Amino acid sequence: PENCITQKTLDEYVGCIKTVFAEALRKGDIQENIVDAVDWPVSHNQTQTKKYAPFSVEQLNAIFHAPLYTGCKDDGRNYNKVGTNHPRRIRFWLPLIALFTGARINEICQLHTDDVQEKNGIPFISINEEDEKHVKTKAGIRQVPIHNELIKIGFLDYAAQMQAKGETLLFPEVMESLVKGKRAKDASPSAPLSKWFNHFIESVNTCIEQPELKFTSEHVFHSFRHTVRTEFRRNRAPEGDVCCICGWEDGSKGKTLADHYGESVLENLQETVNSGLKYDGLDLSHLYVK
């Protein structure tokens, strides 16, 4: 119809509404953000399946040897400039957690300090819907064992530090970026970080000489999820365990996390995480906590 508003205009209106409700929830003026439950209409073009390319090991090495991971000027605008600072906040942890859990960016951004837990000596991340958190599907509610590489890099130490400070959010700067966001489309807590990551790999691209190794428009943060799937398949990880870890429904059996936990115990998932996500050729030793 001729008199309908465009998708861009609708997105702007929806973004404004989300900003207002998110701020009201933060201030305690409302108990629940009902806007998150609304199924907003999207155009036909937006419903088309997006193409995402997994990262190669060479690209992963380029990402994790950028100044942010080897020494940068600061964690602000100069994160991509060589310096002596080694900040370990959400920009540092976000790609690493995604690479070794397959978690979505929203799932990582909404993590609380008490979502980093331990059971029978196995540390894990609980991805849940408690305290106004949301998951994409029922299968998204899960417990993901923490990969040995994340432990070596100091993730458990970081979580303990945040807990000791009395922080609720594992990454408090997520809410800071939301409140400070000037654009309506930044109302989603993960939106600024998703955009930041795009700028980040653009800066990494300038240091990659071989054209075939450069990042393309199909390389975005969600590419980590595809990278995890690819690596699990390469190492022939059990499909049921992979579905539990990444929050996918097991299409072959029609099962979700709750169905699997009787048979795929946390110990098995821990073994699958560590043996299935090896990334041969990826060097992260410079990030290890000594």
C-alpha positions as CSV (number, residue, x, y, z in Angstrom):
1,P,0.0,0.0,0.0
2,E,1.2,3.5,-0.9
3,N,0.4,5.1,2.5
4,C,2.5,2.6,4.6
5,I,5.6,3.8,6.4
6,T,8.9,2.5,5.4
7,Q,10.8,-0.2,7.3
8,K,13.5,2.4,8.2
9,T,10.9,4.7,9.7
10,L,9.3,1.8,11.6
11,D,12.7,0.8,13.0
12,E,13.3,4.3,14.2
13,Y,9.9,4.4,15.9
14,V,10.4,1.0,17.5
15,G,13.9,2.1,18.6
16,C,12.6,5.2,20.4
17,I,10.0,3.0,22.2
18,K,12.7,0.5,23.3
19,T,14.9,3.3,24.6
20,V,12.1,4.7,26.8
21,F,11.1,1.4,28.2
22,A,14.8,0.3,28.8
23,E,15.5,3.5,30.7
24,A,12.3,3.1,32.8
25,L,13.2,-0.4,33.7
26,R,16.7,0.7,34.7
27,K,15.3,3.4,37.0
28,G,12.8,0.9,38.5
29,D,9.7,2.8,37.2
30,I,8.4,-0.4,35.7
31,Q,8.9,-4.0,36.8
32,E,8.9,-5.6,33.3
33,N,9.9,-4.5,29.9
34,I,6.9,-5.6,27.9
35,V,8.3,-4.1,24.7
36,D,10.8,-7.0,24.5
37,A,7.9,-9.5,24.1
38,V,6.4,-7.7,21.1
39,D,6.7,-9.4,17.8
40,W,7.5,-6.3,15.6
41,P,6.8,-6.6,11.9
42,V,9.7,-6.7,9.5
43,S,9.8,-6.2,5.7
44,H,10.1,-9.2,3.3
45,N,13.7,-8.4,2.7
46,Q,14.6,-8.5,6.3
47,T,13.1,-11.9,6.7
48,Q,15.4,-13.4,4.2
49,T,18.2,-15.6,5.6
50,K,21.4,-13.6,6.1
51,K,24.6,-15.1,5.0
52,Y,27.4,-15.4,7.6
53,A,30.9,-16.7,6.9
54,P,32.9,-18.5,9.6
55,F,36.3,-17.1,10.5
56,S,39.4,-18.9,9.3
57,V,42.2,-19.6,11.8
58,E,44.3,-17.0,10.0
59,Q,41.6,-14.4,10.6
60,L,41.2,-15.5,14.2
61,N,44.9,-15.0,14.7
62,A,44.6,-11.5,13.1
63,I,41.7,-10.6,15.5
64,F,43.5,-11.8,18.6
65,H,46.8,-10.2,17.8
66,A,45.3,-6.8,17.2
67,P,46.4,-4.0,19.6
68,L,43.3,-4.6,21.8
69,Y,44.9,-8.0,22.7
70,T,48.6,-7.2,22.5
71,G,48.7,-3.6,23.8
72,C,46.6,-0.6,22.9
73,K,46.4,3.1,23.9
74,D,43.1,2.7,25.7
75,D,39.8,0.9,25.7
76,G,38.0,3.9,24.1
77,R,38.5,5.4,20.7
78,N,42.2,4.2,20.6
79,Y,41.6,0.5,21.1
80,N,43.0,-0.1,17.6
81,K,46.2,1.9,18.2
82,V,49.4,0.3,19.5
83,G,50.1,1.2,23.1
84,T,51.0,-0.2,26.5
85,N,47.6,-0.7,28.1
86,H,45.9,-4.2,28.3
87,P,42.3,-3.5,29.2
88,R,40.2,-6.6,30.0
89,R,36.6,-5.4,29.8
90,I,33.8,-6.5,27.5
91,R,35.5,-5.6,24.2
92,F,38.3,-8.0,25.3
93,W,36.1,-10.8,26.5
94,L,33.2,-10.7,24.0
95,P,35.0,-12.3,21.0
96,L,36.8,-14.8,23.2
97,I,33.6,-16.0,24.9
98,A,31.8,-16.3,21.6
99,L,34.7,-18.3,20.1
100,F,34.7,-20.9,22.9
101,T,30.9,-21.1,23.7
102,G,29.1,-20.3,20.5
103,A,26.9,-17.9,22.5
104,R,25.0,-15.1,20.8
105,I,26.0,-11.5,21.4
106,N,22.8,-10.7,23.3
107,E,23.3,-13.8,25.5
108,I,26.8,-12.6,26.5
109,C,25.9,-9.0,27.0
110,Q,23.1,-9.9,29.5
111,L,25.2,-12.3,31.6
112,H,25.1,-11.6,35.4
113,T,28.0,-12.3,37.7
114,D,26.1,-15.2,39.3
115,D,25.7,-16.8,35.9
116,V,29.3,-18.0,36.2
117,Q,28.9,-21.1,38.3
118,E,30.5,-24.4,39.3
119,K,29.0,-27.8,39.7
120,N,31.0,-30.9,40.7
121,G,34.2,-29.0,40.0
122,I,33.2,-28.0,36.5
123,P,32.9,-24.2,35.9
124,F,30.2,-23.2,33.5
125,I,28.1,-20.3,32.2
126,S,24.4,-20.4,32.8
127,I,22.4,-18.9,30.0
128,N,18.9,-18.4,31.3
129,E,15.8,-16.2,31.4
130,E,16.1,-15.2,35.0
131,D,16.0,-11.5,36.1
132,E,14.5,-10.1,32.9
133,K,17.0,-11.9,30.7
134,H,15.9,-13.4,27.4
135,V,16.9,-16.3,25.1
136,K,16.0,-16.7,21.5
137,T,14.4,-20.1,21.9
138,K,13.6,-22.7,24.5
139,A,16.7,-24.6,23.5
140,G,18.7,-21.5,24.3
141,I,18.4,-22.1,28.1
142,R,21.6,-24.1,28.8
143,Q,24.7,-24.6,30.8
144,V,28.0,-24.2,28.9
145,P,31.2,-25.6,30.4
146,I,33.9,-23.0,30.4
147,H,36.7,-23.9,27.9
148,N,40.2,-24.5,29.2
149,E,41.5,-21.7,27.1
150,L,39.1,-19.2,28.7
151,I,40.3,-20.4,32.1
152,K,44.0,-19.9,31.1
153,I,43.2,-16.4,29.8
154,G,41.7,-15.6,33.2
155,F,38.0,-15.5,32.7
156,L,37.2,-17.1,36.1
157,D,39.4,-14.5,37.7
158,Y,37.6,-11.7,36.0
159,A,34.2,-13.1,37.0
160,A,35.4,-13.4,40.6
161,Q,36.6,-9.8,40.6
162,M,33.2,-8.6,39.3
163,Q,31.5,-10.6,42.0
164,A,33.8,-9.2,44.7
165,K,32.9,-5.6,43.5
166,G,29.3,-6.4,44.0
167,E,28.4,-6.0,40.4
168,T,25.2,-7.5,39.1
169,L,26.1,-7.5,35.4
170,L,29.2,-9.4,34.4
171,F,30.0,-6.6,32.0
172,P,28.6,-3.4,33.6
173,E,29.7,-1.2,30.7
174,V,26.9,-2.8,28.6
175,M,24.3,-0.8,30.5
176,E,26.5,2.3,30.4
177,S,26.7,2.2,26.6
178,L,22.9,1.7,26.4
179,V,22.1,4.7,28.6
180,K,24.7,6.9,26.8
181,G,23.6,5.8,23.4
182,K,22.4,8.8,21.4
183,R,20.6,6.8,18.6
184,A,17.3,5.1,19.0
185,K,18.6,1.9,17.3
186,D,21.2,1.6,20.1
187,A,18.4,0.7,22.5
188,S,19.4,-3.0,22.4
189,P,22.2,-3.5,24.8
190,S,24.2,-5.4,22.2
191,A,23.7,-3.0,19.4
192,P,26.6,-0.7,20.2
193,L,28.9,-3.6,20.6
194,S,27.8,-5.3,17.4
195,K,28.6,-2.0,15.5
196,W,31.9,-1.7,17.4
197,F,32.9,-5.2,16.3
198,N,32.3,-4.3,12.7
199,H,34.6,-1.3,13.0
200,F,37.1,-3.5,14.9
201,I,37.5,-6.0,12.1
202,E,37.7,-3.2,9.6
203,S,40.7,-1.9,11.5
204,V,42.2,-5.4,11.6
205,N,41.6,-5.7,7.8
206,T,44.1,-2.9,7.2
207,C,46.9,-5.1,8.6
208,I,46.0,-8.1,6.5
209,E,48.1,-8.2,3.3
210,Q,46.7,-11.3,1.6
211,P,43.4,-10.4,-0.2
212,E,42.0,-13.9,0.4
213,L,42.3,-13.6,4.1
214,K,40.6,-10.2,4.4
215,F,37.2,-9.9,6.1
216,T,34.1,-9.4,4.0
217,S,30.6,-8.2,4.6
218,E,29.7,-11.7,5.5
219,H,32.0,-11.5,8.5
220,V,30.2,-10.1,11.5
221,F,30.0,-11.0,15.2
222,H,27.5,-13.8,14.5
223,S,30.3,-15.4,12.4
224,F,31.7,-16.7,15.7
225,R,28.7,-18.9,16.1
226,H,29.2,-20.3,12.6
227,T,32.9,-20.7,13.3
228,V,32.0,-22.8,16.4
229,R,29.6,-25.0,14.4
230,T,32.3,-25.5,11.7
231,E,35.0,-26.5,14.3
232,F,32.7,-28.9,16.1
233,R,31.9,-30.6,12.8
234,R,35.6,-30.7,11.8
235,N,36.4,-32.5,15.1
236,R,33.3,-34.8,14.8
237,A,31.8,-33.7,18.1
238,P,28.6,-35.5,19.1
239,E,25.7,-33.5,17.6
240,G,23.5,-33.8,20.7
241,D,26.2,-32.3,22.9
242,V,26.8,-29.5,20.3
243,C,23.1,-28.6,20.4
244,C,23.2,-28.4,24.2
245,I,26.3,-26.2,24.2
246,C,25.1,-23.8,21.5
247,G,21.4,-23.8,22.2
248,W,20.2,-25.4,19.1
249,E,17.4,-27.9,18.9
250,D,18.6,-31.3,18.0
251,G,16.7,-31.6,14.7
252,S,17.5,-35.3,14.3
253,K,15.7,-36.1,17.6
254,G,13.6,-33.1,18.2
255,K,15.2,-32.6,21.5
256,T,16.3,-29.5,23.5
257,L,18.5,-28.8,26.4
258,A,16.1,-30.1,29.0
259,D,15.7,-33.4,27.2
260,H,19.5,-33.9,26.8
261,Y,20.6,-33.3,30.4
262,G,19.5,-36.7,31.5
263,E,22.0,-38.3,29.1
264,S,24.5,-35.6,28.2
265,V,25.8,-34.7,31.7
266,L,28.0,-31.6,32.3
267,E,31.1,-33.8,32.3
268,N,30.4,-34.9,28.8
269,L,29.7,-31.4,27.6
270,Q,33.0,-30.2,29.1
271,E,34.8,-32.9,27.2
272,T,33.1,-31.9,24.0
273,V,33.8,-28.2,24.5
274,N,37.5,-28.8,25.0
275,S,38.0,-31.6,22.4
276,G,35.7,-30.1,19.8
277,L,36.9,-26.5,19.9
278,K,40.7,-26.8,19.4
279,Y,41.3,-24.4,16.5
280,D,44.6,-25.9,15.4
281,G,47.0,-23.1,14.6
282,L,45.3,-20.4,16.8
283,D,47.8,-19.0,19.2
284,L,46.4,-17.3,22.3
285,S,49.3,-17.9,24.6
286,H,50.1,-14.2,24.9
287,L,46.8,-13.8,26.7
288,Y,47.4,-16.4,29.4
289,V,47.4,-15.2,33.0
290,K,50.8,-15.9,34.5
